[in-house]
Amino acid sequence: MRHLRAYVALCEESNYTRAAGRLHLSQPALTRTIQQLERHIECRLIERTSRRFALTDEGTELLTHARRILADVDTVAAQLRSRAAIEVGFAWLLPTSWLAATRRRYEALGGRITLHRVDDPLAALEARAIDIAIYRRETQLPSHLESRVIATEQRMLAVAANSPLADATDLRWADLAGYPLVVNVVSGTTHAGSWEQGDPDRPIITCRNFDEWIELVAANRGIGGVPALARSRAPHPGVVYLDIPDAPPSHVYLAWHAKPAPSRAVQRFLGVA
């Protein structure tokens, strides 16, 4: 394919210097490539004359076939790229409206989205197990990753059904600064630093995924903060969700590999996401 592309470019430019510039090659490199092609097919393709650029009969025949071959390959490659599946990793509770709109737009281009539930989407992205990571934990990303906010969510309080707080009214965010806190250290949205004046001695119970987090809250090991969509998407008989009007919102982020440049499929996905 490399030899054929070089040959077609040379034929179209009828000049080694111009063709080499078009291909981002040096002129000697282009000359070697054409000579390699001639040796490979055991035919002289270009008349050796300094007065004009001319093809042999074999060269003319090859040019016709080369153009068709390259067009066919480029068409098939474009069709396959357009159907490439984007591997999207998430930890818990995908933003429903965003996902539905993004899937609709991307699939209209012929692509597919495959979802993977993982405890740590950023780690999976680093390992290139996925193409796109959706996460909520605020963190500093390495320079080769890039991110964007795709949603802002109202935060609410999660407490055990048998907790005295389950029937509380008029709670303020600052009122919760001293209660034992359950923290999902891998993908959670709420931690001790979520309070400006938190109690440095408050008990912190840690876990590493949403399932562990909600079970610890249900067991009354501590309170937790979670996006409001958990009320409808993650109901639990042992957990009560309470609205806290002044709770700081949390964000949903999209991350991908920016260095080296992402694939065309990822670029198309980002274009609609």
C-alpha positions, 0 to 999 in steps of 0.5 A: 500500500505504501508503494502504491500510494507513492506511485500514484502520487508521483504519477499525479504530480509528474514530478519527484520533488512535488510528489515527495513534498505531498508525501512528506518524504525526501526526494531520495526516499521517494526514488528508492520507494519507486525503485523497490516497487519496480523490483517487486513487480519486475517491470519498468514503470517510468521512462528514464528520460530527463526531458519529460515524465512518462510512463511505460505501458506497464506503468500506465496499466499499474496506475489504473489498477493502483487507483482502484485498489487504493480507492477500494481499500480507503472505502472499506477502511472508512466504513469499518472505522465508522462502525468502530465500537467505543469502549466506555467505562463507568463505575456507577449510575450513568447520567441517563439523558446524556448517554441516550443523546450521545448514543443516538448521535454516535450510532447515527454516524454508524458507530457503536458504544459498548459499556463496561462497569468497572470499579475504577474507570480512570485506572481502566483508561490508563491501562487502555482497557477502555477508550472513554472513562466516565467518573465523578471523583474530582482528581488531578489527571496526568498530562496525557489524559484530558477531561471535560465536565458532561453533567452537574448533579444535585447532591443529597444525603444518604442515611440508614433507614433506622438512623435518627437523621432519617426523619430529620427536616430542615437539615443544612450541609454544615450540620452534617460535618461531624457525623461518621462518613462513608467514603468510596475512595475510588469513585465516590463524590463525597469525602471529608474535604466536601465540607469547608469546616469539617471535623478533623476527628470525624470517623471515616469509613472507606470502601472501593465501590458503590455497592460496598458504599450503599451497604455500609450506609444501610448498616448505619456505619455512617452517612454519605453524599450521592447524586440525586439520581440515586433516589430513582436509580439505586433505591435500597430498603435500608437507605433513606435519601434526603434533600439538602438544599445547600449541598454543593453539587457534584460533577460527572467527567469524561476522560480520554487519552489525548497523547498520543492523539486519539483514534478517529473513532474516539474523535468522532465520539468526542465530537458528539459527546 
